Amino acid sequence: MKKHFLIISCLFLAAPFAAIAQETKSLFNGKDLNGWHIDVPDMDKDPKLKTPFIIRNGLLVSLGAPGGHLITDAQYENFRLTFQYRFAGKPGNCGALVFVSTPRALYDMFPKSIEVQMMHQNAGDFWCIQEDITTPDMERRRGPKANWGVNGDKLRRIPNLTDGSEKPLGEWNSMTIECVKNSIKVWLNGDFVNYGYNATAQKGQIALQAEGAEVEFKKVELTPIKALTK
């Protein structure tokens, strides 16, 4: 009787953790781009162009050109997005976008969103793309308030909070982006690198960029959450 009670008790205690584990889902299956769609303006003009987003050796790869975005079919809100990435060749530019909505809203290329920068030596910056966000100490970090904006030549970049958080070239970086309501927190390789609130959006699609450099991705996962990590 005691043995049966112990087994039942262990199962009961384990159940909540099993439920939590099941909530995390992979956004990339390692085989194809199921659940995503590609938006590359130059491919509209020349259908013979090859897509910049491919699967290679089980990795999701952004070749960097032609420029564009790989966008989830589904919208998300109140989530933790985690992924690993590395520059496959020369260092360069890329980004992960959250709260994605209207495609090609800026420069006929970038969708309306908040970008979390992955550019080498600038990973963790925020870029405002037809959406805005507030951060602590923003005037010092973003520049003169009169020049803030979300398009054109306005000050759209809000630099991250740390230096030296990126791994050496060729090594895998781990990025975590939490979005709850209209707030965003970002960690890079375990370092807390940015925080913003009062964003002008609180849900949308997720996108990865092709922006000039070849980048490999793996373990792209999303977990529903109710509050930002403190």
Contacts in CASP RR format, 6 or more apart in sequence:
PFRMAT RR
TARGET T0000
AUTHOR 0000-0000-0000
METHOD contacts of the structure
MODEL  1
MKKHFLIISCLFLAAPFAAIAQETKSLFNGKDLNGWHIDVPDMDKDPKLK
TPFIIRNGLLVSLGAPGGHLITDAQYENFRLTFQYRFAGKPGNCGALVFV
STPRALYDMFPKSIEVQMMHQNAGDFWCIQEDITTPDMERRRGPKANWGV
NGDKLRRIPNLTDGSEKPLGEWNSMTIECVKNSIKVWLNGDFVNYGYNAT
AQKGQIALQAEGAEVEFKKVELTPIKALTK
23 223 0 8 1.000
23 224 0 8 1.000
24 221 0 8 1.000
24 222 0 8 1.000
24 223 0 8 1.000
25 221 0 8 1.000
25 222 0 8 1.000
25 223 0 8 1.000
26 219 0 8 1.000
26 220 0 8 1.000
26 221 0 8 1.000
27 35 0 8 1.000
27 36 0 8 1.000
27 72 0 8 1.000
27 206 0 8 1.000
27 220 0 8 1.000
27 221 0 8 1.000
27 222 0 8 1.000
28 60 0 8 1.000
28 217 0 8 1.000
28 218 0 8 1.000
28 220 0 8 1.000
30 55 0 8 1.000
30 58 0 8 1.000
30 59 0 8 1.000
30 60 0 8 1.000
31 55 0 8 1.000
31 58 0 8 1.000
32 55 0 8 1.000
33 53 0 8 1.000
33 55 0 8 1.000
33 60 0 8 1.000
33 70 0 8 1.000
35 72 0 8 1.000
35 73 0 8 1.000
35 74 0 8 1.000
36 53 0 8 1.000
36 70 0 8 1.000
36 71 0 8 1.000
36 72 0 8 1.000
36 73 0 8 1.000
37 70 0 8 1.000
37 71 0 8 1.000
37 73 0 8 1.000
38 51 0 8 1.000
38 53 0 8 1.000
38 68 0 8 1.000
38 69 0 8 1.000
38 70 0 8 1.000
38 71 0 8 1.000
39 68 0 8 1.000
39 69 0 8 1.000
39 70 0 8 1.000
39 71 0 8 1.000
39 103 0 8 1.000
39 104 0 8 1.000
39 111 0 8 1.000
40 49 0 8 1.000
40 51 0 8 1.000
40 52 0 8 1.000
40 66 0 8 1.000
40 67 0 8 1.000
40 68 0 8 1.000
40 69 0 8 1.000
40 210 0 8 1.000
41 66 0 8 1.000
41 67 0 8 1.000
41 68 0 8 1.000
41 104 0 8 1.000
41 108 0 8 1.000
41 109 0 8 1.000
42 49 0 8 1.000
42 66 0 8 1.000
42 67 0 8 1.000
43 49 0 8 1.000
43 51 0 8 1.000
43 66 0 8 1.000
49 66 0 8 1.000
52 62 0 8 1.000
52 63 0 8 1.000
52 64 0 8 1.000
52 65 0 8 1.000
52 66 0 8 1.000
52 67 0 8 1.000
52 68 0 8 1.000
52 210 0 8 1.000
53 60 0 8 1.000
53 61 0 8 1.000
53 62 0 8 1.000
53 63 0 8 1.000
53 70 0 8 1.000
53 208 0 8 1.000
53 210 0 8 1.000
54 61 0 8 1.000
54 63 0 8 1.000
55 61 0 8 1.000
56 216 0 8 1.000
58 218 0 8 1.000
59 216 0 8 1.000
59 217 0 8 1.000
59 218 0 8 1.000
60 70 0 8 1.000
60 208 0 8 1.000
60 216 0 8 1.000
60 217 0 8 1.000
60 218 0 8 1.000
60 220 0 8 1.000
61 88 0 8 1.000
61 214 0 8 1.000
61 215 0 8 1.000
61 216 0 8 1.000
61 217 0 8 1.000
62 70 0 8 1.000
62 94 0 8 1.000
62 208 0 8 1.000
62 209 0 8 1.000
62 210 0 8 1.000
62 211 0 8 1.000
62 214 0 8 1.000
62 215 0 8 1.000
62 217 0 8 1.000
63 210 0 8 1.000
63 214 0 8 1.000
64 94 0 8 1.000
64 209 0 8 1.000
64 210 0 8 1.000
64 211 0 8 1.000
64 212 0 8 1.000
64 213 0 8 1.000
64 214 0 8 1.000
64 215 0 8 1.000
65 210 0 8 1.000
65 212 0 8 1.000
66 210 0 8 1.000
67 109 0 8 1.000
67 209 0 8 1.000
67 210 0 8 1.000
67 211 0 8 1.000
67 212 0 8 1.000
68 109 0 8 1.000
68 209 0 8 1.000
68 210 0 8 1.000
68 211 0 8 1.000
69 97 0 8 1.000
69 100 0 8 1.000
69 103 0 8 1.000
69 110 0 8 1.000
69 111 0 8 1.000
69 207 0 8 1.000
69 208 0 8 1.000
69 209 0 8 1.000
69 210 0 8 1.000
70 207 0 8 1.000
70 208 0 8 1.000
70 209 0 8 1.000
70 210 0 8 1.000
71 100 0 8 1.000
71 103 0 8 1.000
71 111 0 8 1.000
71 205 0 8 1.000
71 206 0 8 1.000
71 207 0 8 1.000
72 100 0 8 1.000
72 205 0 8 1.000
72 206 0 8 1.000
72 207 0 8 1.000
73 205 0 8 1.000
74 205 0 8 1.000
75 203 0 8 1.000
75 204 0 8 1.000
75 205 0 8 1.000
76 179 0 8 1.000
76 203 0 8 1.000
76 204 0 8 1.000
76 205 0 8 1.000
76 206 0 8 1.000
76 222 0 8 1.000
77 179 0 8 1.000
77 181 0 8 1.000
77 202 0 8 1.000
77 203 0 8 1.000
77 204 0 8 1.000
78 179 0 8 1.000
78 180 0 8 1.000
78 181 0 8 1.000
78 224 0 8 1.000
78 225 0 8 1.000
78 226 0 8 1.000
79 178 0 8 1.000
79 179 0 8 1.000
79 222 0 8 1.000
79 223 0 8 1.000
79 224 0 8 1.000
79 225 0 8 1.000
80 176 0 8 1.000
80 177 0 8 1.000
80 178 0 8 1.000
80 222 0 8 1.000
80 223 0 8 1.000
80 225 0 8 1.000
80 229 0 8 1.000
81 96 0 8 1.000
81 98 0 8 1.000
81 176 0 8 1.000
81 177 0 8 1.000
81 178 0 8 1.000
81 179 0 8 1.000
81 206 0 8 1.000
81 220 0 8 1.000
81 221 0 8 1.000
81 222 0 8 1.000
82 174 0 8 1.000
82 175 0 8 1.000
82 176 0 8 1.000
82 177 0 8 1.000
82 219 0 8 1.000
82 220 0 8 1.000
82 221 0 8 1.000
82 222 0 8 1.000
82 223 0 8 1.000
83 96 0 8 1.000
83 174 0 8 1.000
83 175 0 8 1.000
83 217 0 8 1.000
83 218 0 8 1.000
83 219 0 8 1.000
83 220 0 8 1.000
83 221 0 8 1.000
84 172 0 8 1.000
84 173 0 8 1.000
84 174 0 8 1.000
84 175 0 8 1.000
84 217 0 8 1.000
84 218 0 8 1.000
84 219 0 8 1.000
85 94 0 8 1.000
85 118 0 8 1.000
85 172 0 8 1.000
85 173 0 8 1.000
85 175 0 8 1.000
85 215 0 8 1.000
85 216 0 8 1.000
85 217 0 8 1.000
85 218 0 8 1.000
86 167 0 8 1.000
86 169 0 8 1.000
86 170 0 8 1.000
86 171 0 8 1.000
86 172 0 8 1.000
86 173 0 8 1.000
86 215 0 8 1.000
86 216 0 8 1.000
87 120 0 8 1.000
87 169 0 8 1.000
87 170 0 8 1.000
87 213 0 8 1.000
87 214 0 8 1.000
87 215 0 8 1.000
87 216 0 8 1.000
88 170 0 8 1.000
88 214 0 8 1.000
88 215 0 8 1.000
88 216 0 8 1.000
89 169 0 8 1.000
89 170 0 8 1.000
89 213 0 8 1.000
89 214 0 8 1.000
90 213 0 8 1.000
90 214 0 8 1.000
91 120 0 8 1.000
91 121 0 8 1.000
91 169 0 8 1.000
91 213 0 8 1.000
92 119 0 8 1.000
92 120 0 8 1.000
92 212 0 8 1.000
92 213 0 8 1.000
93 118 0 8 1.000
93 119 0 8 1.000
93 120 0 8 1.000
93 209 0 8 1.000
93 211 0 8 1.000
93 212 0 8 1.000
93 213 0 8 1.000
94 118 0 8 1.000
94 119 0 8 1.000
94 208 0 8 1.000
94 209 0 8 1.000
94 210 0 8 1.000
94 211 0 8 1.000
94 212 0 8 1.000
94 213 0 8 1.000
94 215 0 8 1.000
95 115 0 8 1.000
95 116 0 8 1.000
95 117 0 8 1.000
95 118 0 8 1.000
95 119 0 8 1.000
95 208 0 8 1.000
95 209 0 8 1.000
95 211 0 8 1.000
96 115 0 8 1.000
96 116 0 8 1.000
96 118 0 8 1.000
96 175 0 8 1.000
96 177 0 8 1.000
96 206 0 8 1.000
96 207 0 8 1.000
96 208 0 8 1.000
96 209 0 8 1.000
97 111 0 8 1.000
97 113 0 8 1.000
97 114 0 8 1.000
97 115 0 8 1.000
97 116 0 8 1.000
97 129 0 8 1.000
97 206 0 8 1.000
97 207 0 8 1.000
97 208 0 8 1.000
97 209 0 8 1.000
98 113 0 8 1.000
98 114 0 8 1.000
98 116 0 8 1.000
98 177 0 8 1.000
98 179 0 8 1.000
98 184 0 8 1.000
98 204 0 8 1.000
98 206 0 8 1.000
99 112 0 8 1.000
99 113 0 8 1.000
99 114 0 8 1.000
99 131 0 8 1.000
99 179 0 8 1.000
99 199 0 8 1.000
99 201 0 8 1.000
99 202 0 8 1.000
99 203 0 8 1.000
99 204 0 8 1.000
100 111 0 8 1.000
100 112 0 8 1.000
100 113 0 8 1.000
100 204 0 8 1.000
100 205 0 8 1.000
100 206 0 8 1.000
100 207 0 8 1.000
101 111 0 8 1.000
101 112 0 8 1.000
101 113 0 8 1.000
101 201 0 8 1.000
101 204 0 8 1.000
101 205 0 8 1.000
102 111 0 8 1.000
102 112 0 8 1.000
102 130 0 8 1.000
103 111 0 8 1.000
104 110 0 8 1.000
104 111 0 8 1.000
105 111 0 8 1.000
105 112 0 8 1.000
105 129 0 8 1.000
105 130 0 8 1.000
106 112 0 8 1.000
106 129 0 8 1.000
106 130 0 8 1.000
106 151 0 8 1.000
106 152 0 8 1.000
107 152 0 8 1.000
110 129 0 8 1.000
111 129 0 8 1.000
111 205 0 8 1.000
111 207 0 8 1.000
112 129 0 8 1.000
112 130 0 8 1.000
112 131 0 8 1.000
112 201 0 8 1.000
113 129 0 8 1.000
113 130 0 8 1.000
113 131 0 8 1.000
113 201 0 8 1.000
113 207 0 8 1.000
114 126 0 8 1.000
114 127 0 8 1.000
114 128 0 8 1.000
114 129 0 8 1.000
114 131 0 8 1.000
114 133 0 8 1.000
114 184 0 8 1.000
114 199 0 8 1.000
114 201 0 8 1.000
115 126 0 8 1.000
115 127 0 8 1.000
115 128 0 8 1.000
115 129 0 8 1.000
115 209 0 8 1.000
116 124 0 8 1.000
116 125 0 8 1.000
116 126 0 8 1.000
116 175 0 8 1.000
116 177 0 8 1.000
116 184 0 8 1.000
116 186 0 8 1.000
116 194 0 8 1.000
117 123 0 8 1.000
117 124 0 8 1.000
117 125 0 8 1.000
117 126 0 8 1.000
117 127 0 8 1.000
117 157 0 8 1.000
117 160 0 8 1.000
118 124 0 8 1.000
118 173 0 8 1.000
118 175 0 8 1.000
118 209 0 8 1.000
118 215 0 8 1.000
119 125 0 8 1.000
120 166 0 8 1.000
120 169 0 8 1.000
120 213 0 8 1.000
121 166 0 8 1.000
122 159 0 8 1.000
122 160 0 8 1.000
123 160 0 8 1.000
123 165 0 8 1.000
123 166 0 8 1.000
123 173 0 8 1.000
123 175 0 8 1.000
123 188 0 8 1.000
123 193 0 8 1.000
124 160 0 8 1.000
124 175 0 8 1.000
124 186 0 8 1.000
124 188 0 8 1.000
124 193 0 8 1.000
124 194 0 8 1.000
125 157 0 8 1.000
125 158 0 8 1.000
125 159 0 8 1.000
125 160 0 8 1.000
125 194 0 8 1.000
126 133 0 8 1.000
126 135 0 8 1.000
126 157 0 8 1.000
126 158 0 8 1.000
126 160 0 8 1.000
126 184 0 8 1.000
126 194 0 8 1.000
126 196 0 8 1.000
127 156 0 8 1.000
127 157 0 8 1.000
127 158 0 8 1.000
128 149 0 8 1.000
128 150 0 8 1.000
128 156 0 8 1.000
128 157 0 8 1.000
128 158 0 8 1.000
129 150 0 8 1.000
129 151 0 8 1.000
129 156 0 8 1.000
130 150 0 8 1.000
130 151 0 8 1.000
131 150 0 8 1.000
131 199 0 8 1.000
131 200 0 8 1.000
131 201 0 8 1.000
132 148 0 8 1.000
132 149 0 8 1.000
132 150 0 8 1.000
132 199 0 8 1.000
132 200 0 8 1.000
133 158 0 8 1.000
133 182 0 8 1.000
133 184 0 8 1.000
133 196 0 8 1.000
133 197 0 8 1.000
133 198 0 8 1.000
133 199 0 8 1.000
133 200 0 8 1.000
134 196 0 8 1.000
134 197 0 8 1.000
134 198 0 8 1.000
134 199 0 8 1.000
135 141 0 8 1.000
135 142 0 8 1.000
135 158 0 8 1.000
135 194 0 8 1.000
135 195 0 8 1.000
135 196 0 8 1.000
135 197 0 8 1.000
136 195 0 8 1.000
136 196 0 8 1.000
138 158 0 8 1.000
139 145 0 8 1.000
141 158 0 8 1.000
141 159 0 8 1.000
142 148 0 8 1.000
142 155 0 8 1.000
142 157 0 8 1.000
142 158 0 8 1.000
143 155 0 8 1.000
144 155 0 8 1.000
147 154 0 8 1.000
147 155 0 8 1.000
148 154 0 8 1.000
148 155 0 8 1.000
149 155 0 8 1.000
149 156 0 8 1.000
150 156 0 8 1.000
158 194 0 8 1.000
160 186 0 8 1.000
160 188 0 8 1.000
160 193 0 8 1.000
160 194 0 8 1.000
161 192 0 8 1.000
161 193 0 8 1.000
161 194 0 8 1.000
161 195 0 8 1.000
162 188 0 8 1.000
162 191 0 8 1.000
162 192 0 8 1.000
162 193 0 8 1.000
165 188 0 8 1.000
165 189 0 8 1.000
165 190 0 8 1.000
165 191 0 8 1.000
165 193 0 8 1.000
166 173 0 8 1.000
166 188 0 8 1.000
166 189 0 8 1.000
167 173 0 8 1.000
167 189 0 8 1.000
172 218 0 8 1.000
173 188 0 8 1.000
173 189 0 8 1.000
174 188 0 8 1.000
174 189 0 8 1.000
174 190 0 8 1.000
175 186 0 8 1.000
175 187 0 8 1.000
175 188 0 8 1.000
176 186 0 8 1.000
176 187 0 8 1.000
176 188 0 8 1.000
176 190 0 8 1.000
177 184 0 8 1.000
177 185 0 8 1.000
177 186 0 8 1.000
178 184 0 8 1.000
178 185 0 8 1.000
178 186 0 8 1.000
178 225 0 8 1.000
178 228 0 8 1.000
178 229 0 8 1.000
179 202 0 8 1.000
180 225 0 8 1.000
180 226 0 8 1.000
180 227 0 8 1.000
180 228 0 8 1.000
181 202 0 8 1.000
182 197 0 8 1.000
182 198 0 8 1.000
182 199 0 8 1.000
182 200 0 8 1.000
182 201 0 8 1.000
182 202 0 8 1.000
183 195 0 8 1.000
183 196 0 8 1.000
183 197 0 8 1.000
183 198 0 8 1.000
183 199 0 8 1.000
183 228 0 8 1.000
184 194 0 8 1.000
184 195 0 8 1.000
184 196 0 8 1.000
184 197 0 8 1.000
184 199 0 8 1.000
185 192 0 8 1.000
185 194 0 8 1.000
185 195 0 8 1.000
185 196 0 8 1.000
185 228 0 8 1.000
185 229 0 8 1.000
186 192 0 8 1.000
186 193 0 8 1.000
186 194 0 8 1.000
186 195 0 8 1.000
187 193 0 8 1.000
206 222 0 8 1.000
208 217 0 8 1.000
END
